[in-house]
């Protein structure tokens, strides 16, 4: 049986993400492929999505509705007590 599993190195132990379904003490041959860490810089995810909704008219309507809602006066009105 050949099975590919993912895991993490913890010292000299490889912690697998799922059960290998082999009996305790079973001899195995292990081939390890190091997965490179992604090179993520601050804001990189936002830059990858830049312009994704540029031509979406439905999204434009949603954003316009949000803009109008934020412009509404939400502070309670002070009643005019007639005092000069």
Kinemage of the C-alpha trace (Angstrom):
@kinemage 1
@onewidth
@group {chain A} dominant
@subgroup {mainchain}
@vectorlist {calphas} color= white
{ca unk a 1} P 0.000 0.000 0.000
{ca unk a 2} L 1.286 3.494 -0.888
{ca unk a 3} L -0.422 6.411 0.805
{ca unk a 4} L 0.372 10.124 0.808
{ca unk a 5} L -0.275 11.927 4.086
{ca unk a 6} L 0.520 15.414 5.330
{ca unk a 7} L 1.997 16.160 8.711
{ca unk a 8} L 4.281 18.365 10.786
{ca unk a 9} L 7.753 17.759 12.177
{ca unk a 10} L 7.972 17.959 15.970
{ca unk a 11} L 11.623 17.406 16.841
{ca unk a 12} L 12.442 13.873 15.628
{ca unk a 13} L 8.759 12.937 15.300
{ca unk a 14} L 6.489 13.452 12.297
{ca unk a 15} L 2.924 14.156 13.453
{ca unk a 16} L 0.480 13.050 10.733
{ca unk a 17} L -2.775 14.881 10.022
{ca unk a 18} L -4.717 11.608 9.785
{ca unk a 19} L -4.470 7.987 10.913
{ca unk a 20} L -2.117 5.814 8.870
{ca unk a 21} L -4.327 2.752 9.469
{ca unk a 22} L -1.347 0.510 10.205
{ca unk a 23} L -0.865 -1.670 13.254
{ca unk a 24} L 1.386 -0.509 16.073
{ca unk a 25} L 4.959 -1.686 15.455
{ca unk a 26} L 4.417 -2.153 11.710
{ca unk a 27} L 7.605 -1.444 9.756
{ca unk a 28} L 7.277 1.304 7.126
{ca unk a 29} L 9.458 3.128 4.613
{ca unk a 30} L 9.127 6.908 4.779
{ca unk a 31} L 9.930 9.397 2.015
{ca unk a 32} L 9.842 13.032 3.138
{ca unk a 33} L 9.190 16.015 0.897
{ca unk a 34} L 9.650 19.372 2.601
{ca unk a 35} L 6.812 21.777 1.800
{ca unk a 36} L 8.193 25.319 1.436
{ca unk a 37} L 6.577 27.960 3.590
{ca unk a 38} L 4.549 30.453 1.555
{ca unk a 39} L 6.247 33.828 1.204
{ca unk a 40} L 3.494 36.117 2.396
{ca unk a 41} L 4.059 39.796 2.886
{ca unk a 42} L 1.659 42.155 4.634
{ca unk a 43} L -1.161 43.120 2.280
{ca unk a 44} L -0.248 40.545 -0.388
{ca unk a 45} L -3.657 38.846 -0.157
{ca unk a 46} L -5.460 42.132 -0.718
{ca unk a 47} L -3.312 42.932 -3.722
{ca unk a 48} L -4.129 39.555 -5.319
{ca unk a 49} L -7.858 40.386 -5.163
{ca unk a 50} L -7.508 43.984 -6.346
{ca unk a 51} L -10.010 44.737 -9.080
{ca unk a 52} L -11.882 41.436 -8.733
{ca unk a 53} L -15.247 43.201 -8.416
{ca unk a 54} L -14.475 46.197 -10.641
{ca unk a 55} L -17.128 45.389 -13.282
{ca unk a 56} L -19.760 43.861 -10.980
{ca unk a 57} L -22.860 46.086 -11.092
{ca unk a 58} L -24.544 44.159 -8.273
{ca unk a 59} L -21.563 44.856 -6.021
{ca unk a 60} L -21.658 48.542 -7.006
{ca unk a 61} L -25.306 48.711 -5.869
{ca unk a 62} L -24.453 47.045 -2.546
{ca unk a 63} L -21.605 49.474 -1.905
{ca unk a 64} L -23.817 52.457 -2.820
{ca unk a 65} L -26.453 51.274 -0.322
{ca unk a 66} L -23.789 50.977 2.400
{ca unk a 67} L -22.480 54.450 1.544
{ca unk a 68} L -25.973 55.974 1.835
{ca unk a 69} L -26.645 54.160 5.127
{ca unk a 70} L -23.437 55.540 6.633
{ca unk a 71} L -24.404 59.092 5.714
{ca unk a 72} L -27.699 58.954 7.668
{ca unk a 73} L -27.888 61.038 10.834
{ca unk a 74} L -27.965 58.616 13.742
{ca unk a 75} L -27.517 60.938 16.709
{ca unk a 76} L -30.682 61.564 18.733
{ca unk a 77} L -32.213 64.949 17.972
{ca unk a 78} L -32.229 67.422 20.873
{ca unk a 79} L -35.771 68.671 21.390
{ca unk a 80} L -36.328 72.431 21.142
{ca unk a 81} L -37.347 73.456 24.670
{ca unk a 82} L -38.047 77.058 23.662
{ca unk a 83} L -35.334 78.392 25.941
{ca unk a 84} L -33.318 81.179 24.304
